[in-house]
Amino acid sequence: MPAASHRKKRPRGARFDFHSIGERLRAYRMAAELRSEDVADRLNISRAAIYKLERGEIVKIDTLERLAALFGVSLANLLGVEVEYHDSAIRYFERMRQIESRSKRIVAHFDPFSFLLTSDDYDGWLRQMLEESIPPSLTDPAWTQTLSGVLTILAGRKTAFRQTRPNVTSLIGLRQIEQFLHHGLVGRLGLPPGVQLERKLAARREVMRIVAMLKNGAEGVQIGIVSDNMPNETFEIFEDDEHVHVAVSPFRLGELPNIRTGIATITTSTDAVAMYRTMIDRLWIDAAKGADGAAVLSDLLERV
């Protein structure tokens, strides 16, 4: 490709984070269910070149252009010039794992609450819920691989979180918790009554775990129970020494989960960061925390 075309794609004076580009390449490759050697064969380059690219040792712009075409994304998206868009849960959760691994502070809202705060038992329930969430009429041969890939990444995220203990602020919507308790840990509605009761009891145990964290504190974790309306999509702000990322996702790991349909975004836009911080500050001020938050959830457990 002519040098003039390169200049159009690479803004004058632009500075790219090659390490992040390498991370994105790995996430795209994983979502495409390709090995490094598969990519090397398709691009007719060495495996060593692919390893270097994923480590952030960028060599040639034309190789990145070919990789972008292979993975079906724009070069600008691959370079991080624009917002990252992810229509694959595997790709999105892998990017979250990568960014979380170097984050010093995380602020998040998940529906009903962050997977990182759940018990070890929840991992098994989540697998069941995800398996139940697929309508029997749908045939998707790749679903088993997608499910296993997502669960593997999530398990790695939880392990890393418990080892590194970044500073986490978690906003939890009271209405979302009420719905969580009402449905129980189910992947679809209409399960047999005995199964529904078992799943509702499992959901109660998870909420009681949050109550204990509010009462007793948890290392590096601050929790606020929000009575106001929460956004329909989950969001997370990651802060490290150099960057602030905002991730917004339609993928859901609570009751009636979804890892099949939706488009998640990750951006470092200063406007997005400022807007989300303003919203978070407003919600946090009025949120019930500590013993007050525990009392709010305990009252809900009494009523539901």
Secondary structure, 3 states (H helix, E strand, C coil): CCHHHHHHHCCCCCCCCHHHHHHHHHHHHHHCCCCHHHHHHHHCCCHHHHHHHHCCCCCCHHHHHHHHHHHCCCHHHHHCCCCEEECCHHHHHHHHHHHHCCCCEEEEECCCCCHHHCCHHHHHHHHHHHHHCCCCCCCCCCHHHHHHHHHHHHHHHHHHHHHHCCEEEEEEEHHHHHHHHHHCCCCCCCCCHHHHHHHHHHHHHHHHHHHHHHHHCECCEEEEEECCCCCCCEEEEEECCCCEEEEEECCECCCCCECCCCCEEEECCHHHHHHHHHHHHHHHHHCEEHHHHHHHHHHHHHHC
